[in-house]
Structure formats: C-alpha cells, structure tokens
Amino acid sequence: MTIRRIDVGPRMSGVVIHNNTVYLAGQVGEGATVAEQTKDVLAQVDALLAKAGTNKSKILQAIIWLSDISTFTEMNSVWDGWVDPANTPARATGEAKLAAPKYKVEIIVTAALD
C-alpha cells in the first residue's frame, strides 16, 4: 500500500494519493463574490490535480459548500463553464458555515489518476 502526499503541512496535506485515487483538501479562494471565489478555487483544483498527475476530466466526485445557498446559481455559472461536459462528476452542494466569514465557497474533489 502506497500513500503519496503533496503540499504537506502541519495540519493537512493539499493532496493525498492512494490506490490511483486523488483526494484534495477542501479549497477556498479569494475574491469579493461567490463567482470570483469559485474561479479562484477551480484554478487551485486544476493546479493540484496537475501536481498529482491528473486533470478535471478524471474527477469522480465534487462536494461544494456554500456559505449561503442562495448563491447556488452564481457558483454554477462559473462551475458550468469550467467542468468537462463529457466527464461531469458526481456532485453534491450544500450550505455550511465555512472556516472564516470571508469564505463563500469551498470545494472538495476526489479524482482518478490518468
């Protein structure tokens, strides 16, 4: 059994790879709006998946947390332009109190290796 960790920190790793499955830590972004934060988060997801040796077409599941579910449409306007339409993942979206008041969206991704 091999476990590989990328961007290891004292509290968590940004990426963990086990049995050809890539697990990303929850990603939050910068920006004043849900759309801006979603764009930033998805850029981080792209970068982390690349570090792991995979890409968004291999995403198996995405879990999206919004600090206010009324921003669901705004988040989806960015998501829909980013996600690979031929390889959409299983996905859940819910409302939650996030780690800091400035965060409006957090996305957690699980993907397969190429």
C-alpha positions in Angstrom: 0.0 0.0 0.0 1.5 3.3 -1.1 0.3 6.7 0.1 1.7 9.8 -1.5 1.2 13.2 0.0 1.7 16.6 -1.8 1.9 20.0 -0.2 2.2 18.6 3.3 1.5 21.0 6.1 1.3 20.7 9.9 -2.4 20.3 9.9 -3.2 18.7 6.5 -1.9 17.8 3.1 -3.2 19.5 0.0 -3.3 16.2 -1.9 -3.3 12.6 -0.9 -2.9 9.8 -3.5 -3.8 6.2 -2.6 -4.6 3.3 -5.0 -4.8 5.6 -8.0 -7.3 7.9 -6.3 -6.5 11.5 -5.7 -8.1 13.3 -2.7 -7.9 17.1 -2.5 -8.3 19.0 0.7 -11.2 21.5 0.7 -10.2 24.5 -1.4 -11.3 28.1 -0.6 -10.5 31.1 -2.7 -10.1 34.9 -2.7 -12.5 37.4 -4.1 -15.4 39.5 -3.1 -18.1 37.4 -4.8 -19.0 33.8 -5.0 -18.2 33.8 -8.7 -14.7 35.3 -8.0 -14.0 32.8 -5.3 -15.3 29.9 -7.4 -13.0 30.9 -10.2 -10.0 31.0 -7.8 -10.9 27.7 -6.2 -11.2 25.9 -9.6 -7.8 27.3 -10.6 -6.4 25.8 -7.4 -8.1 22.5 -8.2 -6.6 22.5 -11.7 -3.1 23.1 -10.3 -3.4 20.5 -7.5 -4.7 17.9 -10.0 -1.8 18.6 -12.3 0.7 18.2 -9.4 -0.9 14.8 -8.8 -0.7 13.8 -12.4 -4.3 14.1 -13.4 -6.9 16.6 -14.6 -10.5 17.7 -14.2 -11.7 15.2 -16.8 -10.9 12.5 -14.2 -12.9 14.0 -11.3 -15.0 11.3 -9.7 -16.8 13.4 -7.1 -17.1 17.1 -6.1 -18.6 18.3 -2.8 -19.4 22.0 -2.8 -20.2 24.0 0.3 -21.7 27.5 0.0 -21.9 29.8 3.0 -25.3 30.9 1.5 -27.3 28.5 -0.7 -29.0 31.5 -2.4 -25.7 31.9 -4.3 -26.1 28.4 -5.9 -26.8 29.9 -9.4 -23.9 32.3 -9.2 -21.5 29.4 -8.3 -23.0 27.2 -11.0 -22.4 29.9 -13.7 -18.7 29.5 -13.1 -18.7 25.7 -12.5 -20.6 25.1 -15.7 -18.0 27.0 -17.8 -15.2 25.0 -16.1 -16.3 21.4 -15.8 -15.6 19.0 -18.6 -19.0 18.5 -20.1 -18.1 15.0 -21.3 -16.9 13.9 -17.9 -19.1 15.5 -15.3 -18.5 14.1 -11.8 -21.0 13.0 -9.1 -21.6 16.2 -7.2 -23.3 17.4 -4.0 -23.8 21.0 -3.0 -24.9 22.2 0.4 -24.9 25.2 2.8 -22.5 25.3 5.7 -20.7 27.8 7.9 -17.2 27.9 6.5 -13.9 28.3 8.3 -13.9 32.1 8.2 -16.6 34.6 7.4 -14.8 35.8 4.2 -15.2 32.4 2.6 -18.3 32.0 0.4 -17.5 28.7 -1.3 -15.4 25.6 -0.5 -14.9 22.7 -3.0 -13.6 19.2 -2.2 -12.6 17.0 -5.1 -11.8 13.3 -5.5 -10.3 12.2 -8.8 -8.7 9.2 -10.5 -5.1 9.2 -11.8 -4.6 9.1 -15.5 
